[in-house]
Amino acid sequence: MDTKQAIFEHVKTVLVDKFEVPVDDISLEATLYEDLDLDSIDAVDLIITLQDYTKKKIQPESFKQVRTIQNLIDAIQQLLVES
Protein backbone atom coordinates (compact mmCIF):
# COMPACT_ATOMS: atom_id res chain seq x y z
CA MET A 1 0.00 0.00 0.00
CA ASP A 2 1.43 3.34 -1.01
CA THR A 3 1.54 5.95 1.68
CA LYS A 4 0.33 9.48 1.07
CA GLN A 5 3.97 10.60 1.22
CA ALA A 6 4.97 8.10 -1.49
CA ILE A 7 2.05 9.19 -3.67
CA PHE A 8 2.99 12.85 -3.12
CA GLU A 9 6.59 12.17 -4.15
CA HIS A 10 5.41 10.39 -7.31
CA VAL A 11 2.96 13.18 -8.19
CA LYS A 12 5.69 15.75 -7.59
CA THR A 13 8.07 13.90 -9.92
CA VAL A 14 5.41 13.66 -12.64
CA LEU A 15 4.53 17.35 -12.37
CA VAL A 16 8.18 18.40 -12.60
CA ASP A 17 9.25 15.96 -15.34
CA LYS A 18 6.17 15.89 -17.55
CA PHE A 19 4.57 19.29 -16.99
CA GLU A 20 7.67 21.36 -16.16
CA VAL A 21 6.12 22.65 -12.94
CA PRO A 22 8.75 24.28 -10.72
CA VAL A 23 9.30 21.98 -7.73
CA ASP A 24 9.01 24.96 -5.35
CA ASP A 25 5.42 25.53 -6.54
CA ILE A 26 4.30 22.04 -5.52
CA SER A 27 2.70 21.75 -2.10
CA LEU A 28 -0.31 19.90 -0.71
CA GLU A 29 -2.32 23.14 -0.80
CA ALA A 30 -1.33 24.06 -4.39
CA THR A 31 -4.26 24.16 -6.80
CA LEU A 32 -3.74 22.31 -10.05
CA TYR A 33 -5.28 24.90 -12.35
CA GLU A 34 -4.49 28.22 -10.65
CA ASP A 35 -1.21 27.66 -8.78
CA LEU A 36 0.35 25.07 -11.09
CA ASP A 37 -1.15 26.45 -14.31
CA LEU A 38 -2.36 23.10 -15.64
CA ASP A 39 -5.17 23.09 -18.19
CA SER A 40 -7.81 20.48 -18.98
CA ILE A 41 -5.54 18.71 -21.49
CA ASP A 42 -2.80 18.52 -18.84
CA ALA A 43 -5.34 17.10 -16.39
CA VAL A 44 -6.19 14.30 -18.83
CA ASP A 45 -2.48 13.59 -19.37
CA LEU A 46 -1.99 13.53 -15.61
CA ILE A 47 -4.82 11.02 -15.16
CA ILE A 48 -3.33 8.78 -17.88
CA THR A 49 0.09 8.95 -16.20
CA LEU A 50 -1.46 8.11 -12.82
CA GLN A 51 -3.30 5.13 -14.34
CA ASP A 52 0.11 3.72 -15.22
CA TYR A 53 1.22 4.32 -11.63
CA THR A 54 -1.85 2.79 -9.97
CA LYS A 55 -2.43 0.07 -12.60
CA LYS A 56 -6.12 1.00 -12.26
CA LYS A 57 -8.63 2.53 -14.64
CA ILE A 58 -9.35 6.02 -13.37
CA GLN A 59 -12.83 7.30 -14.02
CA PRO A 60 -12.75 10.99 -14.94
CA GLU A 61 -15.79 11.52 -12.67
CA SER A 62 -13.70 10.59 -9.64
CA PHE A 63 -11.37 13.48 -10.45
CA LYS A 64 -14.02 16.14 -11.04
CA GLN A 65 -13.72 17.37 -7.44
CA VAL A 66 -9.91 17.38 -7.47
CA ARG A 67 -8.63 20.93 -7.11
CA THR A 68 -5.44 20.64 -5.05
CA ILE A 69 -2.49 18.30 -4.77
CA GLN A 70 -3.98 17.04 -1.48
CA ASN A 71 -7.27 16.21 -3.27
CA LEU A 72 -5.28 14.38 -5.93
CA ILE A 73 -3.34 12.31 -3.38
CA ASP A 74 -6.55 11.46 -1.50
CA ALA A 75 -8.24 10.35 -4.74
CA ILE A 76 -5.29 8.15 -5.71
CA GLN A 77 -5.10 6.58 -2.26
CA GLN A 78 -8.87 5.93 -2.32
CA LEU A 79 -8.46 4.22 -5.68
CA LEU A 80 -5.68 2.01 -4.31
CA VAL A 81 -7.71 1.13 -1.20
CA GLU A 82 -10.80 0.15 -3.22
CA SER A 83 -9.03 -2.60 -5.10
NUSE-847233 format. One record per atom (N, C-alpha, C, O): x, y, z; residue in three letters. Coordinates in Angstrom, 3 decimals, decimal comma. Each point is the difference from the previous one (the first is absolute). Layout:
! residues N
(atom (X Y Z) "ala")
...
END
This chain:
! residues 83
(atom (0,854 -1,191 0,000) "met")
(atom (-0,854 1,191 0,000) "met")
(atom (0,893 1,245 0,000) "met")
(atom (0,882 0,154 0,845) "met")
(atom (-1,129 0,708 -1,792) "asp")
(atom (0,781 1,231 -0,066) "asp")
(atom (-0,490 0,993 1,048) "asp")
(atom (-1,201 0,194 0,190) "asp")
(atom (2,150 0,416 0,472) "thr")
(atom (-0,349 1,011 0,982) "thr")
(atom (-0,279 1,310 -0,724) "thr")
(atom (0,369 0,181 -1,160) "thr")
(atom (-1,032 0,730 1,877) "lys")
(atom (-0,262 1,307 -0,598) "lys")
(atom (1,307 0,695 -0,369) "lys")
(atom (0,069 0,700 -1,010) "lys")
(atom (0,967 -0,894 1,826) "gln")
(atom (1,295 0,619 -0,300) "gln")
(atom (0,582 -0,558 -1,296) "gln")
(atom (0,535 0,751 -0,816) "gln")
(atom (-0,638 -2,067 0,625) "ala")
(atom (0,521 -0,623 -1,222) "ala")
(atom (-0,778 0,479 -1,223) "ala")
(atom (0,583 0,256 -1,054) "ala")
(atom (-1,891 -0,138 1,199) "ile")
(atom (-0,833 0,488 -1,102) "ile")
(atom (0,377 1,451 -0,313) "ile")
(atom (0,131 0,374 -1,166) "ile")
(atom (0,041 0,434 2,208) "phe")
(atom (0,386 1,404 -0,183) "phe")
(atom (1,327 0,101 -0,747) "phe")
(atom (0,137 0,814 -0,914) "phe")
(atom (0,829 -1,627 1,292) "glu")
(atom (1,313 0,033 -0,662) "glu")
(atom (-0,140 -0,378 -1,479) "glu")
(atom (0,635 0,608 -0,862) "glu")
(atom (-1,464 -1,608 0,576) "his")
(atom (-0,210 -0,406 -1,390) "his")
(atom (-0,679 1,120 -0,787) "his")
(atom (0,428 0,332 -1,105) "his")
(atom (-1,482 0,249 1,672) "val")
(atom (-0,724 1,088 -0,666) "val")
(atom (0,948 1,167 -0,258) "val")
(atom (-0,016 0,603 -1,072) "val")
(atom (0,840 -0,295 2,069) "lys")
(atom (0,960 1,098 -0,138) "lys")
(atom (0,952 -0,272 -1,171) "lys")
(atom (0,253 0,885 -0,817) "lys")
(atom (0,264 -2,097 0,743) "thr")
(atom (0,911 -0,369 -1,087) "thr")
(atom (-0,683 0,143 -1,358) "thr")
(atom (0,587 0,531 -0,943) "thr")
(atom (-1,817 -1,003 0,848) "val")
(atom (-0,746 0,090 -1,262) "val")
(atom (-0,212 1,463 -0,389) "val")
(atom (0,201 0,372 -1,156) "val")
(atom (-0,602 0,448 2,113) "leu")
(atom (-0,267 1,411 -0,302) "leu")
(atom (1,268 0,727 -0,470) "leu")
(atom (-0,051 0,833 -0,905) "leu")
(atom (1,169 -1,155 1,522) "val")
(atom (1,265 0,646 -0,375) "val")
(atom (0,478 -0,517 -1,363) "val")
(atom (0,334 0,788 -0,885) "val")
(atom (-0,305 -2,120 0,723) "asp")
(atom (0,564 -0,599 -1,209) "asp")
(atom (-0,890 0,169 -1,228) "asp")
(atom (0,484 0,322 -1,085) "asp")
(atom (-1,770 -0,537 1,258) "lys")
(atom (-0,905 -0,022 -1,154) "lys")
(atom (-0,627 1,361 -0,300) "lys")
(atom (-0,246 0,336 -1,158) "lys")
(atom (-0,010 0,444 2,210) "phe")
(atom (-0,715 1,260 -0,200) "phe")
(atom (0,859 1,231 0,283) "phe")
(atom (-0,476 1,133 -0,074) "phe")
(atom (1,759 -1,372 0,402) "glu")
(atom (0,957 1,081 0,224) "glu")
(atom (-0,465 0,992 1,064) "glu")
(atom (0,242 1,202 -0,105) "glu")
(atom (-0,909 -1,725 1,124) "val")
(atom (-0,423 0,821 1,134) "val")
(atom (1,215 0,183 0,913) "val")
(atom (0,660 -0,976 0,357) "val")
(atom (-0,363 2,227 0,020) "pro")
(atom (1,125 0,195 0,933) "pro")
(atom (-0,264 -0,724 1,319) "pro")
(atom (-1,078 0,129 0,580) "pro")
(atom (2,059 -0,886 -0,114) "val")
(atom (-0,170 -0,815 1,202) "val")
(atom (-0,416 0,859 1,196) "val")
(atom (-0,740 -0,468 0,866) "val")
(atom (1,204 1,710 -0,807) "asp")
(atom (-0,338 0,877 1,123) "asp")
(atom (-1,479 0,382 0,027) "asp")
(atom (-0,513 0,427 1,034) "asp")
(atom (-0,175 -0,580 -2,173) "asp")
(atom (-1,426 0,343 -0,070) "asp")
(atom (-0,891 -1,127 0,509) "asp")
(atom (-1,192 0,204 0,231) "asp")
(atom (1,767 -1,393 -0,054) "ile")
(atom (-0,801 -1,175 0,325) "ile")
(atom (-0,092 -0,183 1,513) "ile")
(atom (0,993 -0,253 0,681) "ile")
(atom (-2,222 0,392 -0,181) "ser")
(atom (-0,281 -0,246 1,413) "ser")
(atom (-1,362 -0,670 0,079) "ser")
(atom (-0,730 -0,043 -0,990) "ser")
(atom (0,384 -0,477 2,151) "leu")
(atom (-1,303 -0,664 0,151) "leu")
(atom (-1,151 0,970 -0,250) "leu")
(atom (-1,067 -0,408 -0,461) "leu")
(atom (1,276 1,684 0,761) "glu")
(atom (-1,066 0,995 -0,146) "glu")
(atom (-0,069 0,584 -1,412) "glu")
(atom (-0,972 0,677 -0,336) "glu")
(atom (1,981 -0,929 -0,492) "ala")
(atom (0,048 0,589 -1,342) "ala")
(atom (-1,180 -0,484 -0,839) "ala")
(atom (-0,310 -1,191 -0,031) "ala")
(atom (-0,344 2,141 -0,652) "thr")
(atom (-1,098 -0,366 -0,891) "thr")
(atom (0,575 -0,342 -1,370) "thr")
(atom (0,932 0,645 -0,479) "thr")
(atom (-1,504 -1,663 -0,134) "leu")
(atom (0,520 -0,488 -1,272) "leu")
(atom (-0,133 1,040 -1,105) "leu")
(atom (0,932 0,207 -0,778) "leu")
(atom (-2,083 0,444 0,708) "tyr")
(atom (-0,256 0,901 -1,117) "tyr")
(atom (0,555 1,400 0,241) "tyr")
(atom (0,618 0,578 -0,893) "tyr")
(atom (-0,827 -0,030 2,077) "glu")
(atom (0,446 1,368 0,267) "glu")
(atom (1,488 0,040 0,348) "glu")
(atom (0,774 0,667 -0,686) "glu")
(atom (-0,368 -1,368 1,736) "asp")
(atom (1,389 0,097 0,473) "asp")
(atom (0,994 -0,675 -0,947) "asp")
(atom (1,091 0,522 -0,234) "asp")
(atom (-1,465 -1,668 -0,304) "leu")
(atom (0,938 -0,762 -0,823) "leu")
(atom (-0,221 0,211 -1,493) "leu")
(atom (0,758 -0,512 -0,824) "leu")
(atom (-1,789 1,262 0,483) "asp")
(atom (-0,247 0,419 -1,381) "asp")
(atom (-0,222 -1,178 -0,955) "asp")
(atom (0,392 0,057 -1,166) "asp")
(atom (-1,020 -1,121 1,666) "leu")
(atom (-0,367 -1,109 -0,884) "leu")
(atom (-1,316 0,350 -0,679) "leu")
(atom (-0,810 0,748 0,547) "leu")
(atom (0,602 -1,293 -1,746) "asp")
(atom (-1,281 0,184 -0,666) "asp")
(atom (-0,708 -1,353 -0,105) "asp")
(atom (0,500 -1,006 0,503) "asp")
(atom (-1,644 0,987 -1,148) "ser")
(atom (-0,788 -1,243 -0,040) "ser")
(atom (0,729 -1,108 -0,760) "ser")
(atom (-0,135 -1,173 0,348) "ser")
(atom (0,892 1,518 -1,361) "ile")
(atom (0,782 -1,003 -0,734) "ile")
(atom (1,070 -0,593 0,918) "ile")
(atom (0,218 -1,212 0,018) "ile")
(atom (0,447 2,090 0,745) "asp")
(atom (1,004 -0,471 0,965) "asp")
(atom (-0,638 -0,939 1,014) "asp")
(atom (0,591 -1,013 0,374) "asp")
(atom (-1,799 1,350 0,069) "ala")
(atom (-0,689 -0,827 0,990) "ala")
(atom (-0,246 -1,405 -0,547) "ala")
(atom (0,168 -0,987 0,716) "ala")
(atom (-0,564 0,899 -1,977) "val")
(atom (-0,214 -1,307 -0,635) "val")
(atom (1,324 -0,760 -0,076) "val")
(atom (0,053 -1,193 0,300) "val")
(atom (1,008 1,881 -0,698) "asp")
(atom (1,326 -0,634 -0,058) "asp")
(atom (0,430 -0,486 1,378) "asp")
(atom (0,586 -1,073 0,137) "asp")
(atom (-0,880 1,867 0,871) "leu")
(atom (0,357 -0,363 1,374) "leu")
(atom (-0,749 -1,264 0,423) "leu")
(atom (0,587 -0,897 0,606) "leu")
(atom (-1,870 0,826 -0,922) "ile")
(atom (-0,802 -1,182 0,338) "ile")
(atom (0,563 -1,244 -0,700) "ile")
(atom (0,096 -1,066 0,607) "ile")
(atom (0,272 1,205 -1,878) "ile")
(atom (0,562 -1,137 -0,744) "ile")
(atom (1,306 -0,459 0,648) "ile")
(atom (0,237 -1,198 0,159) "ile")
(atom (0,602 2,157 0,210) "thr")
(atom (1,271 -0,326 0,658) "thr")
(atom (-0,242 -0,705 1,332) "thr")
(atom (0,706 -0,948 0,342) "thr")
(atom (-1,707 1,416 0,410) "leu")
(atom (-0,308 -0,599 1,297) "leu")
(atom (-0,623 -1,385 -0,147) "leu")
(atom (0,143 -0,841 0,888) "leu")
(atom (-0,832 0,598 -2,002) "gln")
(atom (-0,519 -1,351 -0,255) "gln")
(atom (1,157 -0,986 -0,125) "gln")
(atom (-0,080 -1,128 0,487) "gln")
(atom (1,145 1,557 -1,137) "asp")
(atom (1,188 -0,855 -0,112) "asp")
(atom (0,573 -0,286 1,382) "asp")
(atom (0,439 -1,115 0,282) "asp")
(atom (-0,446 2,120 0,567) "tyr")
(atom (0,543 -0,125 1,361) "tyr")
(atom (-0,854 -0,932 0,864) "tyr")
(atom (0,527 -0,859 0,708) "tyr")
(atom (-1,845 1,036 -0,774) "thr")
(atom (-0,897 -0,772 0,864) "thr")
(atom (-0,373 -1,350 -0,598) "thr")
(atom (-0,476 -0,885 0,711) "thr")
(atom (0,689 0,725 -2,013) "lys")
(atom (-0,421 -1,208 -0,728) "lys")
(atom (-1,520 -0,181 0,089) "lys")
(atom (-0,510 -1,118 -0,057) "lys")
(atom (-0,199 2,244 0,199) "lys")
(atom (-1,466 -0,018 0,104) "lys")
(atom (-0,588 0,954 -1,033) "lys")
(atom (0,617 1,002 -0,362) "lys")
(atom (-1,807 -1,326 -0,101) "lys")
(atom (-0,731 0,905 -0,883) "lys")
(atom (-0,559 1,123 0,867) "lys")
(atom (-0,718 -0,245 0,969) "lys")
(atom (1,051 1,457 -1,326) "ile")
(atom (-0,497 1,148 0,764) "ile")
(atom (-1,183 0,599 -0,743) "ile")
(atom (0,107 0,386 -1,164) "ile")
(atom (-1,219 -0,316 1,846) "gln")
(atom (-1,182 0,610 -0,586) "gln")
(atom (0,127 1,519 0,124) "gln")
(atom (0,245 0,516 1,090) "gln")
(atom (-0,412 0,197 -2,206) "pro")
(atom (0,117 1,460 0,069) "pro")
(atom (-0,937 0,621 1,043) "pro")
(atom (0,321 1,034 0,585) "pro")
(atom (-1,471 -1,661 -0,355) "glu")
(atom (-0,948 0,539 0,991) "glu")
(atom (0,633 0,064 1,388) "glu")
(atom (-0,287 0,912 0,776) "glu")
(atom (1,152 -1,888 -0,465) "ser")
(atom (0,590 -0,024 1,333) "ser")
(atom (1,009 1,128 0,191) "ser")
(atom (0,440 0,266 1,119) "ser")
(atom (-0,078 0,397 -2,219) "phe")
(atom (0,957 1,101 0,100) "phe")
(atom (-0,649 1,364 -0,217) "phe")
(atom (0,686 1,022 -0,006) "phe")
(atom (-1,995 -1,004 -0,170) "lys")
(atom (-0,687 1,280 -0,200) "lys")
(atom (0,151 0,946 1,191) "lys")
(atom (0,065 1,216 -0,181) "lys")
(atom (-0,010 -1,759 1,383) "gln")
(atom (0,095 0,828 1,206) "gln")
(atom (1,440 0,319 0,388) "gln")
(atom (0,231 0,718 0,973) "gln")
(atom (0,731 -1,237 -1,714) "val")
(atom (1,407 0,215 0,331) "val")
(atom (0,413 1,409 -0,394) "val")
(atom (-0,068 0,385 -1,167) "val")
(atom (0,494 0,371 2,167) "arg")
(atom (0,441 1,376 -0,247) "arg")
(atom (1,439 0,234 0,455) "arg")
(atom (0,719 0,817 -0,576) "arg")
(atom (-0,309 -1,542 1,615) "thr")
(atom (1,336 0,207 0,569) "thr")
(atom (0,813 -1,286 -0,073) "thr")
(atom (-0,526 -1,071 -0,306) "thr")
(atom (1,806 1,198 0,590) "ile")
(atom (0,862 -1,183 0,062) "ile")
(atom (-0,517 -0,961 1,080) "ile")
(atom (-0,007 -1,215 -0,197) "ile")
(atom (-0,425 1,768 1,334) "gln")
(atom (-0,539 -0,855 1,077) "gln")
(atom (-1,217 -0,784 -0,497) "gln")
(atom (-0,113 -1,193 0,279) "gln")
(atom (-0,803 1,844 -1,013) "asn")
(atom (-1,158 -0,698 -0,560) "asn")
(atom (0,445 -1,130 -0,921) "asn")
(atom (-0,575 -1,088 0,005) "asn")
(atom (1,599 1,364 -0,787) "leu")
(atom (0,513 -0,977 -0,954) "leu")
(atom (0,562 -1,221 0,729) "leu")
(atom (-0,290 -1,139 -0,366) "leu")
(atom (1,088 1,384 1,391) "ile")
(atom (0,585 -1,090 0,790) "ile")
(atom (-1,094 -0,821 0,665) "ile")
(atom (0,058 -1,230 -0,001) "ile")
(atom (-1,059 1,906 0,572) "asp")
(atom (-1,110 -0,708 0,643) "asp")
(atom (-0,747 -0,871 -1,005) "asp")
(atom (-0,364 -1,134 0,311) "asp")
(atom (0,134 1,659 -1,516) "ala")
(atom (-0,718 -0,760 -1,029) "ala")
(atom (0,801 -1,229 -0,429) "ala")
(atom (-0,564 -1,077 -0,192) "ala")
(atom (1,871 1,241 0,043) "ile")
(atom (0,846 -1,137 -0,387) "ile")
(atom (0,012 -1,047 1,103) "ile")
(atom (-0,124 -1,195 -0,268) "ile")
(atom (0,274 1,643 1,506) "gln")
(atom (0,024 -0,965 1,103) "gln")
(atom (-1,334 -0,740 0,110) "gln")
(atom (-0,023 -1,206 0,246) "gln")
(atom (-1,080 1,921 -0,425) "gln")
(atom (-1,331 -0,631 0,012) "gln")
(atom (-0,088 -1,076 -1,071) "gln")
(atom (-0,514 -1,092 0,239) "gln")
(atom (1,021 1,412 -1,419) "leu")
(atom (-0,008 -0,950 -1,111) "leu")
(atom (0,795 -1,260 0,361) "leu")
(atom (-0,425 -1,115 -0,301) "leu")
(atom (1,571 1,301 0,942) "leu")
(atom (0,837 -1,139 0,373) "leu")
(atom (-0,649 -0,832 1,096) "leu")
(atom (0,154 -1,221 0,026) "leu")
(atom (-0,876 1,872 0,878) "val")
(atom (-0,661 -0,702 1,107) "val")
(atom (-1,178 -0,836 -0,512) "val")
(atom (-0,261 -1,093 0,501) "val")
(atom (-0,446 1,620 -1,504) "glu")
(atom (-1,208 -0,668 -0,500) "glu")
(atom (0,277 -1,324 -0,687) "glu")
(atom (-0,898 -0,830 -0,139) "glu")
(atom (2,125 0,630 -0,288) "ser")
(atom (0,268 -1,226 -0,767) "ser")
(atom (0,324 -1,181 0,902) "ser")
(atom (0,248 -1,102 -0,489) "ser")
END
